[in-house]
Amino acid sequence: MRTEEFELKANIVDLHKRSIYPAIISVKGDRIASVQPIESTEALPYVLPGFVDAHIHIESSMLPPAEFARIALTHGTVATVSDPHEIANVLGVEGVRFMLEDAAKSPLHFCFGAPSCVPATSFETAGAEILADEIAYMFDELGLTYLSEVMNYPGVLFNDPIVIAKLQEAKKRNLPIDGHAPGLKGEKAAQYAAAGISTDHECFTMEEALDKIAAGMKIIIREGSAAKNYPALHGLIGKYPDKVMFCSDDKHPDDLILGHINKLVKRALKDGYELMDILNIACKNPVEHYRLPIGLLREGEYADFIAVDNFADFTITDVWIKGKQIVQSGRTEIEYQATSTPNVFVKNEVKESDIQISQTKEFLRVIEAINGELITGLKIMKGKVQDGFWVQDTEQDILKIVVVNRYNQAAPAVGFINGFGLNYGAIASSVAHDCHNIIAVGANDEAICAAIEVIQQNQGGVSVVDENGIADILPLPIAGIMSHLKAEDVAAAYQRLDQTAKELGSKLSAPYMSLSFMGLLVIPALKMSDLGLFDGAAFQFVEVECD
């Protein structure tokens, strides 16, 4: 690896001048000493600023930060704007501290925000609560640099004092505030932005995105493992390149092995958008918006840059961070590093009799899972009744969904869901945004209980029970949401479970990622909390049965 002092001859992709020219980059220590244009007819590599994921929950990769970075760096990612609210919902400020300590093992620039919604709502059970005093502590003592996504948008609109107090902590330090307001448009979007919230990564229609841009917000186009909003929003790249950023939000381990923000760059190039616009969105806009300490190929800045062979294939060949070559010829020499496994897990035994619902009315309120979206629908369906109890009906794709409290002794919450398509067996996970209670969907009660039990035995994981009742699990001993294993091993295990789920009948492209969002109450329309069935549009609990 090169370090300390060197020169590199390359075609410089200058995003500030919007031009490409041959030059010699001189690096001294961790900074760029000079960029000297030269005359050259050589076939030189192209060097450009590295990619920045403008909004991600590292925990959703099921990897701790250092192991996430080992893979992401090979895709040209040099920085992430990371919201640690997943682990914060389990372990509170100590979880955030774990993320910072693990991230420090890696050269990748992890820029963490203070989680604004722990718990996300008062309608679910989390492992911790973070109030304005803790937000202030994380800004002042832990060095966090922005307020993470404000998911409780009704609290903003109705001036909830707890929510407003958190916003004020960011405002008085002049720190950016991230948004999270799916479907919010018109006057309500303007009111939300006026509270100081400057971004949103939840837009799923162009109309919504344009309303938020008009209100002064920047739109982060998300392409993750479950939510894929690029098809609806990519027109913004050509029209508002200065108002847009790219993010993954949630990236499962098998997806991360294949690519990161580089995949969005390639896709936008294939769609015919202008190179400089795309690279500004992928590299420059997040650095400027969040005021990140990331180099953009200018004298005196950190020597953070990447090299590609050409703009047709856009293959990342080399990566430098703070003057050190981290990736060479597509390979990184960074080694896997062992990590601690902080956790909290109370076992709640779940029997088949615990998840039965007696029939007292004619119809069911059923969650509709939508492939590729975090939003859900609400269906009123005539379910199947057996011996006076509502049961699964695989012909109509009406399955049971069960959420089990992992922090306290409590009865499970039970409802019904459509869209998962399982004909047999069950899947379960302790990755369930945002409180990370155990969530399961299954075609029969025995399989659901078995899938939940194996997760409890391992104090966290994702599991599947096949048509023969055989259970398989990827253990997640770090807060019940991350693995202590190498990324490649985690990805292989995850793919194995994913394949089994699909063999059981699921047509979802990412059944476990979709499952993990079925408990995210702040995204409409119908979701499942450990406390019951929740209507995200009305922001209240509703009965499973209806007339």
C-alpha positions in Angstrom: 0.0 0.0 0.0 1.2 3.5 -0.8 1.3 6.0 2.0 2.9 9.2 3.3 4.1 10.8 0.0 3.5 9.9 -3.6 2.5 11.2 -7.0 -0.2 9.8 -9.3 -0.7 10.6 -13.0 -4.3 10.3 -14.0 -7.3 11.8 -15.8 -8.8 14.0 -13.1 -12.6 14.1 -12.9 -13.0 17.7 -11.6 -16.6 18.0 -10.3 -16.2 21.7 -9.4 -15.0 22.7 -12.9 -17.2 20.0 -14.5 -14.3 18.9 -16.6 -11.8 16.0 -17.1 -8.1 16.6 -17.7 -4.8 14.8 -17.3 -2.9 15.9 -14.1 -0.4 14.8 -11.5 -1.9 14.4 -8.0 0.8 15.0 -5.3 -0.1 13.5 -1.9 1.7 14.3 1.3 0.5 12.5 4.4 -3.3 12.4 4.4 -3.7 15.5 2.2 -3.6 16.4 -1.4 -0.6 18.8 -1.8 -1.3 19.8 -5.4 -3.2 18.9 -8.5 -1.1 20.0 -11.5 -2.7 19.8 -15.0 -0.4 18.3 -17.7 -0.3 17.6 -21.4 -0.6 13.9 -22.0 -1.7 11.4 -24.7 -1.3 8.4 -22.5 -4.1 6.0 -21.6 -4.5 7.1 -18.0 -7.0 5.8 -15.4 -9.8 8.1 -14.3 -9.6 9.4 -10.8 -12.6 11.0 -9.1 -14.0 11.6 -5.6 -15.3 8.5 -3.8 -19.0 7.7 -3.4 -21.0 8.6 -0.4 -24.1 6.8 0.8 -26.2 9.7 1.9 -28.4 7.7 4.3 -27.8 4.2 5.6 -28.4 2.1 8.6 -25.2 0.0 8.8 -26.9 -2.5 11.1 -29.2 -3.6 8.2 -26.3 -5.1 6.5 -26.2 -7.5 9.5 -22.5 -6.5 9.8 -20.7 -4.2 12.3 -19.2 -1.1 10.8 -15.6 -2.3 10.2 -16.8 -5.4 8.4 -19.3 -3.5 6.4 -16.5 -1.1 5.4 -14.3 -4.0 4.3 -16.8 -4.8 1.5 -18.2 -1.3 0.7 -14.7 0.1 0.1 -14.2 -2.3 -2.8 -17.2 -0.7 -4.5 -15.7 2.8 -4.2 -17.6 3.9 -1.1 -15.4 6.2 0.9 -18.0 7.6 3.3 -21.5 6.9 4.8 -24.0 9.2 6.4 -25.0 6.6 9.0 -28.0 6.6 11.3 -27.4 4.2 14.2 -31.0 4.2 15.4 -31.4 0.4 14.9 -28.9 -0.5 17.6 -30.0 2.6 19.6 -33.5 1.2 19.8 -32.0 -2.0 21.4 -29.1 -0.6 23.5 -29.6 3.1 23.7 -26.6 5.4 23.8 -24.3 2.5 24.5 -25.3 1.0 21.2 -24.3 4.2 19.5 -21.0 4.1 21.3 -20.4 0.5 20.1 -20.9 1.7 16.5 -18.4 4.5 16.9 -15.8 2.2 18.5 -16.1 -0.5 15.8 -16.1 2.1 13.0 -12.8 3.5 14.3 -11.2 0.2 13.3 -11.8 1.1 9.6 -10.4 3.8 7.3 -13.9 4.4 5.8 -15.3 7.8 6.8 -18.4 6.9 9.0 -20.4 10.0 9.7 -22.9 9.1 12.4 -26.0 11.1 13.3 -27.8 11.3 16.6 -30.9 9.0 16.5 -34.0 11.2 16.8 -36.7 8.6 17.3 -35.8 6.0 19.9 -38.4 4.6 20.1 -39.9 5.6 16.8 -43.3 5.8 18.4 -45.0 5.2 21.8 -47.0 2.4 20.2 -44.3 -0.3 20.5 -41.8 -1.6 23.0 -38.1 -0.7 22.5 -35.0 -1.5 24.6 -34.2 2.2 25.2 -35.4 5.7 25.1 -33.4 8.7 23.8 -34.5 12.2 24.8 -33.2 15.7 24.1 -30.6 15.5 26.8 -29.1 12.3 25.3 -29.2 14.0 21.8 -27.2 16.9 23.3 -24.7 14.5 24.9 -24.1 12.7 21.6 -23.5 15.9 19.8 -21.2 17.4 22.4 -19.4 14.3 23.8 -19.5 11.7 21.1 -19.0 14.1 18.2 -22.1 13.2 16.1 -22.7 15.6 13.3 -26.4 15.7 12.4 -29.8 14.8 13.7 -30.9 11.5 12.1 -34.2 11.0 10.3 -37.2 12.5 12.1 -39.6 9.7 11.6 -42.3 11.0 13.9 -43.5 13.5 11.4 -47.0 13.8 13.0 -45.0 15.0 16.1 -43.4 17.7 14.0 -46.7 18.8 12.4 -48.5 19.0 15.8 -45.5 20.5 17.7 -45.0 17.6 20.1 -42.7 19.1 22.8 -40.4 16.0 22.9 -39.9 16.1 19.2 -39.4 19.8 19.0 -36.8 19.7 21.9 -34.7 17.3 19.8 -34.9 19.5 16.8 -33.8 22.5 18.9 -30.6 20.7 20.0 -29.6 20.4 16.3 -30.7 23.9 15.4 -28.7 25.6 18.1 -25.6 23.8 16.9 -26.4 24.6 13.3 -26.4 20.9 12.4 -28.3 19.3 9.5 -31.6 17.5 10.3 -32.7 14.5 8.2 -36.3 13.8 7.4 -38.5 10.8 7.0 -42.1 11.6 5.9 -43.5 9.1 3.4 -46.3 10.5 1.3 -46.2 14.0 2.8 -47.1 16.6 0.2 -48.3 20.1 -0.2 -48.8 22.4 2.8 -47.9 19.6 5.2 -44.6 19.0 3.4 -43.9 22.7 3.6 -44.7 22.8 7.3 -42.4 19.8 7.9 -39.5 21.5 6.0 -40.1 24.8 7.9 -39.3 23.0 11.1 -35.7 22.8 9.9 -35.8 19.4 8.2 -33.7 19.5 5.0 -33.8 16.0 3.4 -36.1 13.1 2.8 -35.3 9.6 1.5 -38.8 8.2 1.7 -40.4 9.7 -1.4 -42.0 7.1 -3.6 -43.7 9.3 -6.2 -42.5 12.2 -8.3 -45.3 14.4 -7.1 -44.2 14.0 -3.5 -40.6 14.7 -4.4 -41.4 17.8 -6.3 -43.5 19.2 -3.4 -40.6 18.6 -1.0 -38.1 20.2 -3.3 -40.4 23.2 -3.6 -40.4 23.4 0.2 -36.6 23.6 0.2 -35.7 20.0 0.9 -33.2 17.8 -0.8 -34.4 14.4 -2.1 -32.3 11.3 -1.4 -33.1 8.7 -4.0 -33.1 5.3 -2.3 -32.3 2.0 -3.8 -32.0 -0.6 -1.0 -32.7 -4.3 -0.6 -36.4 -3.8 0.0 -37.3 -0.2 -0.9 -36.4 0.7 -4.5 -37.5 4.2 -5.5 -35.1 4.9 -8.3 -37.7 4.0 -11.0 -40.1 6.6 -9.7 -37.6 9.3 -9.0 -34.7 9.1 -11.5 -36.1 12.0 -13.5 -34.9 14.3 -10.8 -31.3 13.5 -11.8 -31.6 15.5 -15.0 -33.9 18.3 -13.7 -32.6 18.9 -10.2 -29.1 17.5 -9.9 -28.1 20.0 -7.2 -31.1 18.9 -5.0 -30.5 15.1 -5.1 -28.4 12.5 -3.4 -28.2 8.7 -3.5 -28.6 6.3 -0.7 -29.3 2.6 0.1 -30.9 3.1 3.5 -31.0 -0.6 4.2 -28.6 -3.0 2.4 -28.7 -6.7 3.2 -25.3 -8.6 3.2 -25.8 -10.5 -0.1 -26.7 -7.2 -1.9 -23.7 -5.5 -0.4 -21.3 -8.1 -1.7 -22.6 -7.3 -5.3 -22.4 -3.5 -5.1 -23.3 -0.3 -3.3 -23.7 3.3 -4.6 -21.6 2.3 -7.6 -24.6 0.3 -8.9 -26.8 3.5 -8.9 -24.1 5.4 -10.7 -23.9 2.7 -13.4 -27.7 2.6 -13.7 -28.0 6.4 -14.1 -25.3 6.4 -16.8 -27.0 3.6 -18.6 -30.2 5.7 -18.5 -28.4 8.5 -20.3 -27.9 11.1 -17.6 -25.0 13.4 -17.7 -21.8 12.1 -16.1 -21.0 15.2 -14.1 -24.6 15.4 -12.7 -24.5 11.8 -11.6 -21.1 12.1 -9.9 -22.1 15.3 -8.2 -25.1 13.4 -6.8 -23.1 10.4 -5.8 -20.0 12.2 -4.5 -20.2 15.9 -4.0 -23.7 16.8 -2.9 -23.6 14.7 0.4 -20.2 16.1 1.3 -21.5 19.7 0.9 -24.9 19.2 2.5 -23.7 17.4 5.6 -20.4 19.3 5.7 -18.5 16.1 5.8 -14.7 16.0 6.2 -14.3 14.1 2.9 -11.8 15.1 0.2 -13.2 16.2 -3.3 -9.9 16.1 -5.2 -8.8 19.7 -4.2 -5.5 20.9 -2.8 -5.4 20.8 1.0 -8.3 18.4 1.4 -8.0 14.8 2.5 -6.6 12.5 -0.2 -9.9 10.5 -0.6 -10.4 9.4 -4.2 -11.1 6.3 -6.4 -9.9 5.2 -9.8 -12.0 3.6 -12.6 -10.9 2.0 -15.8 -13.5 3.6 -18.1 -17.0 5.2 -17.9 -18.6 2.4 -19.9 -17.9 -0.4 -17.4 -17.2 1.9 -14.4 -15.2 -0.8 -12.7 -13.6 0.4 -9.4 -9.9 -0.5 -9.6 -8.4 1.5 -6.7 -9.4 3.4 -3.6 -7.4 5.8 -1.5 -8.5 7.2 1.9 -6.5 9.9 3.7 -3.6 9.1 1.4 -3.5 5.3 2.0 -4.3 3.0 -0.9 -7.1 0.8 0.6 -8.1 -1.1 -2.6 -5.6 -2.1 -5.3 -6.7 -3.7 -8.6 -10.1 -4.3 -7.1 -8.8 -6.1 -4.0 -8.6 -4.9 -0.5 -6.0 -6.1 2.0 -8.1 -5.1 5.0 -8.6 -8.1 7.2 -11.7 -9.3 9.1 -11.6 -8.1 12.7 -13.3 -9.8 15.6 -15.8 -7.8 17.6 -17.7 -7.8 20.9 -21.3 -8.8 21.0 -23.4 -6.5 23.2 -27.0 -7.7 23.5 -30.2 -7.8 25.5 -32.7 -10.6 25.0 -35.6 -11.8 27.3 -37.0 -15.1 26.3 -40.8 -15.3 25.8 -42.0 -18.8 25.2 -44.6 -18.8 22.5 -47.0 -21.8 22.2 -49.5 -22.4 19.4 -52.4 -21.6 21.8 -50.8 -18.2 22.4 -51.3 -17.1 18.7 -54.9 -18.2 18.2 -57.6 -15.6 17.4 -61.2 -16.5 18.1 -63.7 -15.5 15.4 -66.3 -12.9 16.6 -66.8 -10.9 13.5 -67.1 -11.6 9.7 -64.0 -10.1 8.2 -60.3 -9.5 8.9 -58.1 -6.4 8.5 -55.1 -7.8 6.6 -51.7 -6.2 6.0 -50.9 -6.1 2.3 -47.1 -6.5 1.8 -46.0 -4.8 -1.5 -42.9 -6.0 -3.2 -40.1 -3.4 -3.4 -41.9 -1.0 -1.1 -41.9 -0.2 2.6 -45.5 1.1 2.5 -48.2 -1.5 2.9 -51.8 -1.7 2.0 -54.9 -2.5 4.1 -57.2 -5.2 2.8 -60.6 -6.3 4.3 -60.8 -10.0 3.6 -63.0 -12.9 4.4 -60.6 -15.3 6.0 -60.7 -19.0 6.9 -62.2 -20.2 10.2 -61.6 -23.6 11.8 -63.0 -24.8 15.1 -64.0 -21.2 15.9 -60.5 -19.7 15.3 -59.2 -17.7 12.4 -56.5 -19.7 10.6 -54.1 -19.3 7.7 -55.6 -19.6 4.2 -52.7 -20.2 1.7 -55.1 -20.2 -1.2 -55.9 -16.5 -0.6 -52.4 -15.9 0.7 -53.6 -15.0 4.1 -50.9 -15.8 6.6 -50.4 -15.1 10.3 -48.0 -12.4 11.4 -46.8 -12.6 15.0 -44.6 -10.1 16.9 -43.0 -11.1 20.2 -41.6 -8.7 22.8 -37.8 -9.4 23.3 -37.4 -6.9 26.2 -40.1 -7.9 28.7 -42.4 -10.8 29.4 -45.5 -10.3 27.4 -48.1 -12.0 25.3 -47.4 -12.0 21.5 -49.4 -9.8 19.1 -51.1 -11.6 16.3 -52.6 -10.5 13.0 -52.8 -11.5 9.3 -50.9 -10.6 6.2 -51.2 -10.9 2.5 -48.3 -10.8 -0.1 -45.7 -13.1 1.4 -47.0 -16.1 -0.5 -45.7 -18.9 1.8 -47.4 -22.2 1.1 -45.6 -24.0 3.9 -43.4 -23.3 6.9 -42.5 -19.9 8.4 -39.8 -17.2 8.5 -38.9 -15.1 11.5 -36.4 -12.3 12.4 -35.2 -10.2 15.3 -34.3 -7.6 12.7 -37.7 -5.7 12.8 -37.5 -2.0 12.4 -37.3 -0.1 14.5 -37.6 -1.7 17.9 -36.3 -5.1 16.8 -38.8 -7.4 18.6 -39.1 -10.8 17.0 -41.4 -10.8 13.9 -42.6 -13.9 12.1 -44.9 -14.8 9.2 -46.0 -18.4 8.6 -48.4 -20.8 6.9 -49.1 -22.7 10.1 -48.8 -22.1 13.8 -46.4 -24.9 14.6 -43.8 -23.6 12.1 -44.3 -20.0 13.4 -43.6 -21.1 17.0 -40.5 -23.1 15.9 -39.1 -20.2 13.9 -39.5 -17.9 16.9 -38.0 -20.4 19.3 -34.8 -20.9 17.4 -34.2 -17.1 17.3 -34.8 -17.0 21.1 -32.3 -19.8 21.7 -29.7 -17.9 19.7 -30.6 -14.5 21.3 -31.2 -13.0 17.8 -31.1 -14.0 14.2 -33.1 -14.7 11.0 -34.7 -18.1 10.7 -36.8 -20.3 8.5 -38.7 -23.5 9.2 -39.3 -25.6 6.1 -42.2 -27.8 5.1 -40.7 -30.7 7.1 -40.5 -28.6 10.2 -36.7 -28.3 10.0 -35.3 -25.0 11.3 -32.3 -23.0 10.0 -30.9 -19.8 11.4 -28.3 -17.1 10.8 -27.5 -16.1 14.4 -27.1 -12.3 15.0 -25.5 -12.0 18.5 -24.7 -8.3 18.2 -27.8 -6.6 19.7 -29.8 -9.3 17.9 -29.4 -7.5 14.6 -25.8 -8.0 13.5 -23.4 -10.9 13.0 -19.9 -11.4 14.4 -18.9 -13.4 11.3 -17.2 -12.5 8.1 -19.3 -10.7 5.5 -18.9 -13.5 3.0 -20.2 -16.1 5.5 -23.1 -13.9 6.5 -24.0 -13.3 2.9 -23.9 -17.0 2.1 -26.1 -17.9 5.1 -28.5 -15.2 4.4 -28.8 -16.3 0.7 -29.4 -19.9 1.9 -32.3 -18.8 4.1 -33.6 -16.4 1.4 -33.7 -19.3 -1.1 -35.5 -21.6 1.3 -38.2 -18.9 1.9 -38.7 -18.6 -1.8 -38.9 -22.4 -2.2 -41.7 -22.3 0.4 -43.6 -20.1 -2.0 -42.6 -16.5 -1.3 -42.6 -14.3 -4.5 -41.1 -11.3 -2.7 -37.7 -10.3 -4.1 -36.3 -9.9 -0.5 -38.7 -11.7 1.9 -36.6 -11.1 5.0 -36.0 -7.4 4.3 -39.7 -7.0 3.6 -40.5 -8.9 6.9 -38.2 -6.5 8.8 -40.4 -3.5 7.8 -43.7 -5.0 8.7 -43.2 -3.6 12.2 -42.3 -0.1 11.1 -45.3 1.8 12.3 -44.3 5.2 11.0 -44.8 4.0 7.4 -48.5 3.5 6.4 -50.8 1.9 6.0 -51.1 -1.1 8.2 -48.3 -2.6 10.4 -47.8 -4.9 13.3 -46.4 -3.8 16.7 -45.7 -6.1 19.7 -48.7 -4.2 21.2 -51.1 -4.9 18.3 -52.2 -4.1 14.8 -51.5 -0.5 13.9 -53.0 1.9 11.4 -50.1 4.1 10.3 -52.4 6.6 8.5 -54.7 7.2 11.5 -51.8 6.6 13.8 -53.7 4.4 16.2 -54.3 0.7 17.0 -57.1 -1.1 15.2 -58.8 -4.5 15.8 -57.8 -7.4 13.6 -61.4 -8.3 13.1 -64.0 -6.0 11.5 -67.7 -6.1 10.3 
